[in-house]
Amino acid sequence: MAVGFVLISAAPAKEHVVYNKLSEVPEIEEIHPLFGEYDLIAKIKADDFERLGDIVVNKIRSIDGVIDTKTLTGTKF
């Protein structure tokens, strides 16, 4: 299982639209609005890191209003 946290920058006045579209992606477990450099953070779970990358590129970055993303992957200690 791969876990990722995606920091998302949205175009001005598109934050709600992006949030609503993200909520339709089944692999996204949590979405939280942020203040600061990024507008939203999404927690993703996927079978492996290849699938995680596919979700970021094809399901998140393709949303109209998404300007930039930064993906952080989780690990176990």
Backbone bond lengths (Angstrom), bond angles and torsions (degrees), N, CA, C in turn:
res aa  C-N    CA-C-N  psi(-1)  N-CA   C-N-CA  omega(-1)  CA-C   N-CA-C  phi
1 M - - - 1.452 - - 1.526 108.57 -
2 A 1.306 115.84 133.46 1.465 122.42 177.99 1.523 109.03 -111.51
3 V 1.325 116.10 137.02 1.458 122.33 178.11 1.519 108.08 -120.20
4 G 1.325 115.86 135.06 1.452 120.47 177.56 1.513 111.10 -135.91
5 F 1.314 115.31 150.07 1.455 122.45 174.82 1.517 106.41 -118.96
6 V 1.322 116.66 121.47 1.454 121.15 -175.25 1.521 109.09 -110.16
7 L 1.324 115.93 117.75 1.457 122.31 173.92 1.522 106.93 -86.28
8 I 1.320 117.30 129.81 1.461 121.74 -171.42 1.520 110.86 -125.77
9 S 1.333 115.30 129.26 1.466 121.86 171.27 1.517 107.73 -99.77
10 A 1.316 116.14 129.40 1.462 121.66 179.57 1.524 109.87 -111.15
11 A 1.314 115.26 153.46 1.461 120.70 175.48 1.527 108.97 -63.62
12 P 1.332 118.19 149.74 1.459 120.55 178.34 1.530 111.19 -53.87
13 A 1.317 115.23 135.21 1.467 124.65 179.61 1.528 113.11 69.10
14 K 1.336 118.67 10.06 1.473 121.90 177.49 1.530 112.10 -109.59
15 E 1.322 117.14 3.86 1.462 120.37 -175.32 1.530 112.24 -57.62
16 H 1.328 117.04 -44.94 1.467 120.50 -178.66 1.528 111.35 -67.47
17 V 1.308 117.02 -39.18 1.471 121.32 178.78 1.524 109.96 -63.13
18 V 1.322 116.63 -46.24 1.463 120.99 179.27 1.520 109.85 -63.67
19 Y 1.326 118.09 -44.72 1.462 121.96 178.83 1.523 110.55 -56.61
20 N 1.327 117.08 -46.95 1.467 121.13 -178.41 1.524 111.64 -64.41
21 K 1.328 117.69 -39.42 1.467 120.74 178.01 1.529 110.86 -67.96
22 L 1.319 116.85 -39.58 1.464 120.08 177.44 1.522 111.37 -61.42
23 S 1.321 117.05 -36.36 1.463 120.70 -179.02 1.530 112.19 -66.30
24 E 1.328 117.68 -13.80 1.463 121.84 177.42 1.533 112.83 -88.47
25 V 1.320 117.61 -8.68 1.468 121.44 -179.39 1.532 108.21 -85.09
26 P 1.340 117.83 114.77 1.471 119.89 -172.92 1.526 115.17 -63.36
27 E 1.329 118.11 -27.50 1.469 120.74 -178.35 1.525 113.14 -77.25
28 I 1.324 117.14 -12.14 1.461 120.40 178.75 1.520 108.69 -84.85
29 E 1.330 115.38 118.48 1.466 121.05 -177.50 1.527 113.26 -88.55
30 E 1.322 116.06 -32.32 1.467 120.63 -178.39 1.519 109.24 -145.00
31 I 1.336 115.64 146.84 1.465 122.16 173.23 1.524 106.96 -136.68
32 H 1.326 115.79 134.11 1.462 119.99 179.32 1.530 109.94 -134.96
33 P 1.326 117.71 131.58 1.469 120.49 172.13 1.532 109.33 -69.57
34 L 1.322 116.22 149.23 1.461 122.07 -179.31 1.520 110.45 -130.04
35 F 1.323 115.66 158.46 1.457 122.01 166.90 1.516 106.43 -108.09
36 G 1.313 117.26 143.25 1.456 119.85 177.72 1.506 111.69 122.21
37 E 1.325 115.71 -148.15 1.461 121.67 -174.96 1.527 112.68 -63.25
38 Y 1.314 117.70 -35.07 1.464 122.47 179.73 1.526 109.66 -113.22
39 D 1.326 115.47 154.08 1.464 121.19 -176.61 1.520 113.60 -94.85
40 L 1.341 116.87 -30.90 1.460 121.64 -175.90 1.520 109.70 -143.14
41 I 1.333 115.87 155.28 1.462 121.50 169.56 1.523 106.79 -130.56
42 A 1.337 115.05 136.18 1.458 121.04 179.92 1.525 109.17 -124.43
43 K 1.322 116.19 137.12 1.466 121.96 175.75 1.527 107.61 -100.72
44 I 1.338 115.59 126.27 1.460 121.63 -177.74 1.525 109.43 -118.80
45 K 1.329 115.98 141.45 1.463 121.45 169.10 1.512 107.92 -122.03
46 A 1.336 115.62 134.77 1.462 121.76 179.71 1.528 108.57 -142.46
47 D 1.327 115.57 166.66 1.470 120.49 -178.85 1.522 112.65 -64.70
48 D 1.338 116.87 -35.51 1.460 120.87 -179.12 1.529 109.20 -155.83
49 F 1.330 116.48 175.66 1.461 120.62 -176.14 1.530 112.77 -70.20
50 E 1.317 116.74 -28.04 1.464 119.07 176.27 1.527 110.29 -64.76
51 R 1.313 116.81 -43.75 1.467 121.31 177.81 1.525 110.54 -66.63
52 L 1.316 117.00 -37.79 1.459 121.12 177.76 1.533 110.04 -59.21
53 G 1.320 116.72 -45.74 1.456 121.08 177.88 1.520 112.06 -62.32
54 D 1.313 116.72 -39.34 1.461 121.66 177.92 1.527 111.18 -61.58
55 I 1.316 116.75 -41.48 1.467 121.31 179.32 1.528 110.10 -63.98
56 V 1.326 116.62 -44.50 1.463 120.26 -179.56 1.523 110.52 -62.73
57 V 1.314 116.78 -49.24 1.469 120.36 -175.40 1.526 112.41 -71.60
58 N 1.323 117.14 -47.87 1.460 120.27 -171.07 1.527 115.66 -93.07
59 K 1.327 117.35 -21.19 1.465 118.67 -178.29 1.525 113.33 -110.79
60 I 1.323 117.79 -29.05 1.471 120.01 -177.57 1.528 110.49 -99.15
61 R 1.313 117.58 -54.47 1.471 119.97 -177.51 1.522 112.92 -65.21
62 S 1.326 117.21 -20.22 1.468 120.31 -179.32 1.537 112.83 -82.83
63 I 1.326 117.72 -6.66 1.468 121.41 179.56 1.526 109.23 -71.30
64 D 1.323 115.35 129.91 1.463 121.01 177.27 1.530 109.26 -61.64
65 G 1.309 116.84 124.88 1.459 121.94 -178.94 1.512 113.11 107.85
66 V 1.341 118.29 -14.89 1.460 120.90 175.53 1.530 107.63 -79.90
67 I 1.322 115.62 121.38 1.463 121.51 -178.79 1.525 111.18 -94.90
68 D 1.339 116.31 -42.52 1.462 120.68 -173.34 1.516 108.99 -154.40
69 T 1.337 115.67 151.62 1.466 120.52 173.79 1.524 109.24 -135.49
70 K 1.314 114.43 156.23 1.463 122.06 172.22 1.518 105.77 -137.92
71 T 1.322 116.69 121.21 1.451 120.85 -175.08 1.529 109.93 -105.91
72 L 1.322 115.01 130.04 1.456 122.76 176.40 1.526 106.63 -114.84
73 T 1.326 117.06 129.03 1.456 119.40 -179.35 1.519 110.19 -100.10
74 G 1.304 114.16 145.06 1.460 120.93 -179.24 1.516 111.11 -90.04
75 T 1.330 116.02 161.48 1.457 122.44 178.07 1.520 108.42 -144.42
76 K 1.299 117.24 174.00 1.458 122.53 176.44 1.518 109.20 -111.98
77 F 1.329 116.29 144.72 1.466 120.59 174.96 1.498 109.69 -94.25
